Amino acid sequence: MWPRIGGLRTLALGTPGELRSTLNSLVLAGVKTATAGLRGEYATEGEELEHVGERLVLVDDDDHLVGLVEVTGVEVVRFADVTWDFARSEGEGDRSIDDWRGGHAAYWARLGTPVSDETEVVCLRFRLLPTDDGVIGT
């Protein structure tokens, strides 16, 4: 199960350290409005897919609040079917869908989960919300 803060699920992008810090900065700058995850991770963690309108707490390496996002779209597709529109929304500087696929395949392989064209990917879109609205006691 993923950690909760104020009853909301957390969103921990990438791996701890420089990658997570960079990805969080992209979200806070409004550049990153999407992220991809492996469908299998949800089953492993005993988690349901996010749903449109759900709020998630963006966290740092220590599971502390960095920001608050609201889910605007959730789609499960084969790795081979992730669109360039979605990949661009991740805001990570990929120059093509092939760059995105290569980078993500290498990332997941480093984590011990190689992917194929058939691997199910959760394509999550979100928008940054103000954190001073009292939703999570900030």
C-alpha positions as CSV (number, residue, x, y, z in Angstrom):
1,M,0.0,0.0,0.0
2,W,1.2,3.5,-0.9
3,P,1.6,6.0,2.0
4,R,-1.2,8.4,2.8
5,I,-1.0,12.0,4.0
6,G,-4.2,13.5,5.4
7,G,-6.1,10.5,3.9
8,L,-4.9,11.2,0.4
9,R,-2.6,8.8,-1.6
10,T,0.9,10.0,-2.3
11,L,2.5,10.4,-5.7
12,A,6.3,9.7,-5.5
13,L,7.8,10.3,-8.9
14,G,10.8,8.4,-10.2
15,T,13.4,7.1,-7.7
16,P,14.6,9.0,-4.6
17,G,17.4,11.5,-5.1
18,E,18.2,13.7,-8.1
19,L,15.5,12.1,-10.4
20,R,12.6,12.7,-8.0
21,S,13.8,16.2,-7.2
22,T,14.0,17.0,-10.9
23,L,10.6,15.5,-11.7
24,N,9.0,17.3,-8.7
25,S,10.5,20.6,-9.9
26,L,8.9,20.0,-13.4
27,V,5.5,19.5,-11.8
28,L,5.8,22.6,-9.6
29,A,6.9,24.6,-12.7
30,G,3.8,23.4,-14.6
31,V,5.9,21.6,-17.2
32,K,5.1,18.1,-16.1
33,T,1.3,17.3,-16.2
34,A,1.5,13.5,-16.6
35,T,3.3,10.4,-15.5
36,A,3.4,6.8,-16.5
37,G,3.4,3.8,-14.2
38,L,3.3,0.1,-14.6
39,R,-0.1,-1.5,-14.1
40,G,1.5,-4.4,-12.3
41,E,2.8,-2.1,-9.6
42,Y,-0.8,-1.4,-8.5
43,A,-1.6,-5.1,-8.0
44,T,1.7,-5.6,-6.1
45,E,0.9,-2.7,-3.8
46,G,-2.8,-3.7,-3.4
47,E,-3.9,-0.3,-4.9
48,E,-6.7,0.7,-7.2
49,L,-6.1,2.9,-10.2
50,E,-6.4,6.6,-9.6
51,H,-9.7,8.2,-10.8
52,V,-10.5,11.5,-12.4
53,G,-11.0,14.1,-9.6
54,E,-8.8,12.3,-7.1
55,R,-6.3,14.4,-5.3
56,L,-2.8,13.1,-4.7
57,V,0.0,14.5,-2.5
58,L,3.2,14.9,-4.4
59,V,6.1,13.9,-2.1
60,D,9.8,14.2,-1.7
61,D,12.3,11.5,-0.7
62,D,11.1,11.6,2.9
63,D,7.4,11.4,2.0
64,H,6.9,15.1,2.9
65,L,4.4,17.3,1.0
66,V,5.9,19.0,-2.1
67,G,2.6,19.8,-3.8
68,L,-1.0,18.7,-4.4
69,V,-2.3,17.5,-7.8
70,E,-5.7,16.5,-9.1
71,V,-6.1,13.7,-11.5
72,T,-7.5,14.8,-14.8
73,G,-7.2,11.6,-16.8
74,V,-6.4,7.9,-16.4
75,E,-5.8,5.4,-19.2
76,V,-4.3,2.0,-19.3
77,V,-2.6,1.2,-22.6
78,R,0.0,-1.2,-23.9
79,F,3.6,0.2,-23.7
80,A,3.6,0.2,-27.6
81,D,0.4,2.3,-27.6
82,V,1.5,5.2,-25.4
83,T,1.0,8.3,-27.6
84,W,3.4,11.1,-28.3
85,D,0.9,13.6,-26.9
86,F,1.0,11.8,-23.6
87,A,4.8,11.5,-23.6
88,R,5.2,15.2,-24.3
89,S,2.9,15.9,-21.3
90,E,5.4,14.2,-19.1
91,G,7.6,17.2,-19.7
92,E,10.9,15.4,-19.4
93,G,12.4,16.6,-22.6
94,D,12.0,13.6,-24.9
95,R,12.3,14.5,-28.5
96,S,10.2,11.7,-29.9
97,I,8.0,8.8,-28.8
98,D,10.9,6.5,-29.6
99,D,13.1,8.5,-27.1
100,W,10.3,8.3,-24.5
101,R,10.0,4.5,-25.0
102,G,13.7,4.0,-24.9
103,G,14.2,6.0,-21.7
104,H,11.2,4.5,-19.9
105,A,12.1,0.9,-20.9
106,A,15.7,1.5,-19.6
107,Y,14.4,3.0,-16.4
108,W,12.0,0.1,-15.6
109,A,14.7,-2.4,-16.6
110,R,17.1,-0.8,-14.1
111,L,14.4,-1.2,-11.4
112,G,14.1,-4.9,-12.3
113,T,10.9,-4.8,-14.3
114,P,11.7,-5.1,-18.0
115,V,8.8,-4.1,-20.3
116,S,7.6,-5.3,-23.7
117,D,5.3,-3.8,-26.2
118,E,2.5,-5.7,-24.4
119,T,3.2,-4.4,-20.9
120,E,0.3,-2.4,-19.5
121,V,1.1,1.2,-18.6
122,V,-1.0,3.5,-16.6
123,C,-1.0,7.0,-18.2
124,L,-1.9,9.5,-15.5
125,R,-2.7,13.1,-16.3
126,F,-2.9,15.7,-13.5
127,R,-3.0,19.4,-12.7
128,L,-1.2,21.2,-9.9
129,L,-3.4,22.6,-7.2
130,P,-2.7,25.2,-4.5
131,T,-1.7,23.6,-1.2
132,D,-3.1,26.3,1.0
133,D,-6.7,25.3,0.6
134,G,-6.8,23.3,3.9
135,V,-7.5,20.0,2.1
136,I,-4.6,18.3,3.8
137,G,-4.0,20.6,6.7
138,T,-1.2,22.7,5.2
